[in-house]
Amino acid sequence: MTSTLPSYKMRGVHLTAVWAFGVSQPIFSLLGNNRELLVLRDVTRLEALLLAAILTFVAPLAAVAYVWIAGKISRWAGDTLYLLVLAGFFIPCALQVIRGTGAGRREAVLLVGVLCAVAVISYARWRAVRLFVGVSALLPLVGLLMFLRLPAVSTAEAAPTSMRASSPAPIVMVVLDELPVASLLTRDGSIDAVRFPNFGRLARDATWYPNATTVHEYTTEAVPAILTGQVPAENEYPALFDHPNNLFSALGGSYDLHVFEASTKLCPETHCPDTHLSLEERLGALASDISFLYMNWIIPESLTGDVLRNEQIRVFRRFHESKRGSLRSFLDSIAYVDSRSLHYVHLLLPHIPWAYLPSGAQYQSTATEGLYPNEVWSDDRWAVQQGLQRHLLQVGYTDKLLGQVLDRLERSGGYDDAMFIVVADHGVAFQPGVGRRRPEELNFSEIANVPLFIKYPRQEQGLVDRRLARTVDVIPTIADVIDAPILWHVEGVSLLGRPNDRTRIVVGRTFGPPVAGSLSALESGTRAAVQRRIRVFGEGSDSLYRFGQHVSLLGTVASRWRNAHSTRIGLYSEELYAHVRTSSSFLPVRISGEVQEGVVPPGTELAIAVNGRISALARCFGEPGEQVFRGIVPEASLKDGFNRVDVFAIEPDGLHPRLFRLGGNADSR
């Protein structure tokens, strides 16, 4: 078989082609759909081409070099090593083939092995297969050519239009991320000041626009719209070269800017000098971002738990640290405000990954159950409810941070005179079988309707303004307050003017035409979202932990139970419960595991007990043989030191359900 293998030169060509199918071309595709990564990492055209060349050629050339060295020792060794390397290069291709099959973990591993074996045997046996692979070597060139169209990304200079304020006032703006206004509301449509006291505190002082809407589903379009007053055109980057006229560039000549951007590069370097990283650091960070996106995209869902757990933890840690760092810097900047200071932060909260409790403690964050790679919720209602629970807990943490901003601004003495704006870029939906963020008829209100609070200078009493507002109205309203004419075209209008006759709401989509709706549909959709949430969680500060069919068991002592004979579970990360420190910033409140023996019947509710007391209810996700469960327990259920965790299956039996113990961490002690 090995006598038919090509020359070493052609082996390099063939490995490059297979690598392109499995790795480099999918990454080029991901970069095409996530162009903002190149902008946010300040990657120039030359650097992007360098990265593309590394992605395309380094691995295949390194592999063929090892094969050549082995061939110098023994032809058989070189040929055998080449076929093994080729099989390894086929693995990403095989993963793409089985990605949408829904295969379980064991089936996925078996299928990958079979496909790779078939591919290598076919390649070694048939010349036509080798010819096809050789011709496919043109594929990497397509990816390289794509980068030739990359625009320059310099934010050093632009030719913006300046705004001169005749009545300057301090401007403080907080842009939140992925927050529907429905998450903040009570049954009667007011701000839930019990669960979210600082949003309630802001509503008592500011003007709240409950019918405010975003103009786009994605941050990279929605945030520039807030800062320019314009709906971004298709294929525009969230950077200064595509948006030269924005709040920062316009006020930079007359205001002292304190700007902390997260997903945009709109502030000119002349006004917002950055600490530039080296080429190695920037490309390294970009490579890390790309690898995480690539692995999430290419690896079947049944395998992601094992393959991505460490990578997720690392990426999430960096993500959370960047949020904390931006907030600290922003808080420091508002320790002193004057009439010509602008303070802006884009806080990436309560956006996924959901990993914060309202207290600020972090917990284990992994992929969201029930959410497919295309960001569509599964039909499993329980999975969607757990996603909503985690979102609302993180909204609680966002509320805490908002309180820190309000406290710091009040201590600075500038709160009364400041124009304080809190707005979200877009919402997020929680309905089975519906997109999480892509707007459509069923989720339109959850995506479109976002919080918008404006505390105007010297405003003393909160107001509710029910006009149909848009996020592009923020810039015209700022200009109206500081009496600065806008010298570029904006699509928004000042919210200080008379209510307009708007009735139509339009939300843009990255892929596909915009989605439109009416004001009445927006209001009814938001009310429906609030009612769905209340039916699951009720109202009150602690009710987010109390949902499920057997809520009467929560808080009770698990004193009477039997061992299940045919079903056993195993806990993930048991070591987390061996030495808990309740004063730590990390608390292992998200208890998860898998069914290792037997099957938990569909619909069976599980009780998770911590230190003998039932603290959460859960259900299994997945098919028999691949069942996993997750549940979040209150912080108060943990104690310092060792914490015993037990998982029970609940069998309904009138007023006294029976418990069958499936396992826990005491079994391994």
Secondary structure, 3 states (H helix, E strand, C coil): CHHHCCCHHHHHHHHHHHHHHHHHHHHHHHHHHCCHHHHHCCCCHHHHHHHHHHHHHHHHHHHHHHHHHHHHHCHHHHHHHHHHHHHHHHHHHHHHHHHHHCCCHHHHHHHHHHHHHHHHHHHHHCHHHHHHHHHHHHHHHHHHHHHCCCCCCCCCCCCCCCCCCCCCCCEEEEEECCCCHHHHECCCCCECCCCCHHHHHHHHHCEECCCEECCECCHHHHHHHHHHCCCCCCCCCCECCCCCCCHHHHHCCCCEEEEECCCCECCCCCCCCCCCCCHHHHHHHHHHHHHHHHHHHHCCHHHHHHHHHHHHHHHHHHHHHHHHHHHHHHHHHCCCCCCCEEEEEECCCCCCCCCECCCCCECCCCCCCCECCCCEECCCHHHHHHHHHHHHHHHHHHHHHHHHHHHHHHHHCCCCCCEEEEEECCCCCCCCCCECCCCCCCCHHHHHECCEEEECCCCCCCEECCCCEEHHHHHHHHHHHHCCCCCCCCCCCCCCCCCCCCCEEEEECCCCCCEEEEHHHHHHHHHHHHHHHHHHHCCCCCHHHCCCCCHHHCCCECCCCEECCCCEEEECCHHHHCCECCCCCECCCEEEEEEEECCCCCCCCEEEEECCEEEEEECEECCCCCCEEEEECCHHHCCCECCCEEEEEEECCCCCCEEEEEEEHHHHC
